[in-house]
Amino acid sequence: MSAIQIKSTKEGGKTKVSLSGRFDFNSHREFRGAYEPALTDVLVREVEIDLGAVDYLDSSALGMLLLLREKATASQKSLSLTNCRGIVKQVLDVANFGKLFTIR
């Protein structure tokens, strides 16, 4: 399993944070560093977390997503999780994340 790779791109009023590899506790600092600029940028209205290339996520990853959700709500930004499939989608379904997040 590979360590997480994170790429953040900004287009218009949206920041897309693309993750690939293993999303677990070891990636919390990098993950936070990727989304925090979007939360403080007044021009960004939407944050998209692209999980399409994630091959593993654990409970700490779910915690990081919940923390991001709180911060995004406080910053009045919309948040979506995209390209969820396979094991990632199963974990999100089991955790009932569909009730908390926009999942596309």
Phi, psi and omega in degrees: 000136183268154175294163182292144169237133186232131178232129181245128178231144181242130179220116183061230181266021184230136172250129178250123177252111182261127181249144172216147181099218187261115182260100182216191186305325183295345182260007187297321182292314179297318181298313179299318179297332181282325184262338185300319178302325179294325182287333181264352181275116184294338181280342181273125180251340186224139175240126178247128176254110182269111183258014186302329183253013178278127180255356180200137168216149183239187184297329178291329175295319177298319178298319179295322178293321178294320178296317177299319179300315178301313182294321180295318178299316179297328180269004181058045176248146174275153185225135176222150174251128185235161177057036179280124178209169177060223184297325179298314180296319179300314180297316179297322179295314180299323181278003180060031182292340177298337178278339186256334187235155167279117180245121181240000000 
